[in-house]
Amino acid sequence: MEFRPCIDLHDGKVKQIVGSTLGYANKNVVENFVSEYDAGYFARMFQQDHLTGGHVIMLGSGNEDAALQALQTYPNALQIGGGITAQNAARFIEAGASHVIVTSYIFHDGTLDLARLNELVAVVGKEHLVIDLSCRSRAGKWFVVTDKWTKFSDFEVNAESIQMIESYCDELLIHAVDVEGKRGGMQEELVRDLARWTTIPTTYAGGIRSLADLQKFEAITEGKLHITIGSALDIFGGSLAYTDVVQYCKKKN
């Protein structure tokens, strides 16, 4: 189990927001935290703590300069997502990203577009691709949601689909959308399922708020999944000490 840190960018600033409030014209984005520090500051912090595999997420337009600052500060150690396409993916790899993260580009019009996925693999290579299967529960099953988590796709996340999608990428990133950013505890059923189904490095995001939660997560997954934590961390306005999480995961790793 590794701790995978995050740098979420919105309007060019490092923020922690409730992701499920994005993408709606008639809703205000709920911000948990807006940092006074830039993306490079957090990239240096993660570099000093020897954390790799963290993700830089561009939430909407106007974030590319901040994202590039993070990638150039800590090259070949951070993954980047948000608006990634076959047309721009190689540029971010060349700018210092270890991987590009993709969801909506390959899951559009409510379904998985294998032509786009194959094009991405051809452009950057499987070894540089992370597929984000962020999902919500519907009728007792997990389905990928796209377009800033506003639309359900027809792609059910299960053992069979995980096995198929793993053949195209190096890692998986999965946000539990219903609990992400709310600091209310993890989506335990999803965590259990992912630990059973995945065979490549997989990072779970959503709801972890304490060391007790982290210990429970490790127990449920038997250390198989990686973890990312955002709003709960003290560096992002929460009460969970970032240094405690780093030390805990390093001991367990």
Residue pairs with C-beta under 8 A, 6 or more apart in sequence:
1 217
1 218
1 221
1 223
1 224
1 225
1 226
1 227
1 249
1 252
1 253
2 53
2 226
2 227
2 249
2 253
3 51
3 226
3 227
3 228
3 229
3 245
3 246
3 248
3 249
3 250
4 51
4 53
4 54
4 55
4 203
4 226
4 227
4 228
5 42
5 46
5 51
5 54
5 228
6 54
6 55
6 56
6 57
6 205
6 228
6 229
6 230
7 14
7 39
7 42
7 43
7 54
7 55
7 56
7 57
7 70
7 78
8 14
8 15
8 16
8 17
8 57
8 59
8 230
9 15
9 39
9 56
9 57
9 58
9 59
9 63
9 66
9 67
9 82
10 17
10 29
10 31
10 59
10 60
10 63
11 60
11 62
11 63
12 62
12 63
12 65
12 66
13 34
13 35
13 66
14 34
14 35
14 37
14 38
14 39
14 41
14 42
14 66
15 31
15 32
15 33
15 34
15 35
15 59
16 31
16 32
16 33
16 181
16 230
16 231
16 236
16 237
17 29
17 30
17 31
17 32
17 59
17 181
18 29
18 30
18 32
18 180
18 181
18 182
19 59
19 148
19 149
19 175
19 177
19 180
19 181
20 149
20 177
20 178
20 180
20 181
21 27
21 28
21 29
21 30
22 29
22 59
22 60
22 148
22 149
22 150
23 147
23 148
23 149
23 150
24 150
30 181
32 181
32 231
32 236
32 237
32 238
33 231
33 236
33 237
33 238
35 41
35 42
35 236
38 66
38 69
39 56
39 66
39 67
39 69
39 70
39 73
40 69
40 70
40 72
40 73
42 70
42 235
43 69
43 70
43 71
43 73
43 74
43 78
44 73
44 74
45 235
46 54
46 74
46 77
46 78
47 73
47 74
47 77
49 246
51 77
51 246
52 77
52 78
52 98
53 77
53 78
53 79
53 98
53 171
53 201
53 203
53 226
54 77
54 78
54 79
54 228
55 78
55 79
55 80
55 81
55 101
55 130
55 173
55 203
55 228
56 67
56 70
56 71
56 78
56 79
56 80
56 81
56 97
57 80
57 81
57 82
57 101
58 64
58 67
58 80
58 81
58 82
58 83
59 82
59 148
60 82
60 148
61 83
63 82
67 80
67 82
67 92
68 95
68 96
70 78
71 78
71 80
71 92
71 95
71 96
71 97
72 95
72 96
74 96
75 96
76 96
76 97
76 98
77 98
78 96
78 97
78 98
79 97
79 98
79 99
79 100
79 101
79 130
79 171
79 173
80 92
80 97
80 99
80 100
80 101
81 100
81 101
81 102
81 103
81 130
81 132
81 173
82 101
84 92
84 100
84 101
84 102
84 105
85 105
86 105
86 116
86 119
86 120
86 123
89 100
89 102
89 120
89 123
89 124
89 128
90 123
90 124
92 100
93 99
93 100
93 124
93 128
97 128
98 128
99 128
99 129
99 130
99 170
99 171
100 120
100 124
100 128
100 129
100 130
101 130
101 131
101 132
101 173
102 120
102 129
102 130
102 131
102 132
103 131
103 132
103 133
103 134
103 144
103 146
104 146
104 147
104 148
105 116
105 120
106 112
106 113
106 116
106 117
106 120
106 131
107 113
107 144
107 146
107 153
107 155
108 116
108 146
110 146
110 151
110 152
110 153
110 154
111 153
111 154
111 155
112 153
112 155
117 168
118 168
120 129
121 129
121 168
121 169
126 168
126 169
126 170
127 170
128 170
129 168
129 169
129 170
130 169
130 170
130 171
130 172
130 173
131 165
131 168
131 169
131 171
131 172
131 173
132 172
132 173
132 174
132 175
133 144
133 155
133 157
133 162
133 165
133 172
133 173
133 174
134 144
134 145
134 149
134 173
134 174
134 175
134 176
134 177
134 180
134 205
135 142
135 143
135 144
135 145
135 157
135 174
135 175
135 176
135 177
135 190
136 142
136 143
136 145
136 149
136 152
136 177
136 178
137 143
137 178
137 190
138 152
141 156
141 158
142 156
142 157
142 158
142 190
142 193
143 152
143 153
143 154
143 155
143 156
143 157
144 152
144 153
144 155
144 157
145 151
145 152
145 153
145 177
146 153
149 175
149 177
155 161
157 174
157 193
158 193
158 197
159 196
159 197
162 172
162 197
162 198
163 197
163 199
165 172
166 172
166 198
166 199
166 200
169 200
170 200
170 201
171 200
171 201
171 202
171 203
172 198
172 200
172 201
172 202
172 203
173 202
173 203
173 205
174 190
174 194
174 202
174 203
174 204
174 205
175 205
175 206
176 186
176 187
176 190
176 191
176 204
176 205
176 206
176 207
177 206
178 187
178 206
179 185
179 186
179 187
179 206
179 207
180 205
180 206
180 207
181 206
181 230
181 231
182 207
182 231
183 207
183 209
183 231
183 232
183 238
184 207
184 209
185 207
185 208
185 209
185 213
186 204
186 206
186 207
186 208
186 213
186 216
186 217
187 206
187 207
188 220
190 204
191 204
191 217
191 220
191 221
191 225
192 220
192 221
194 202
194 204
194 221
194 225
195 220
195 221
195 222
195 224
195 225
198 224
198 225
201 226
202 224
202 225
202 226
203 225
203 226
203 227
203 228
204 217
204 221
204 225
204 226
204 227
204 228
205 227
205 228
205 229
205 230
207 213
208 214
208 217
208 227
208 229
208 232
208 240
209 232
209 238
209 239
209 240
210 232
210 240
211 240
211 244
211 245
211 248
214 227
214 229
214 245
214 248
214 249
217 225
217 227
218 252
223 252
227 249
229 240
229 245
230 236
231 237
231 238
232 238
232 239
232 240
233 240
233 241
233 242
233 245
234 240
234 241
234 242
235 242
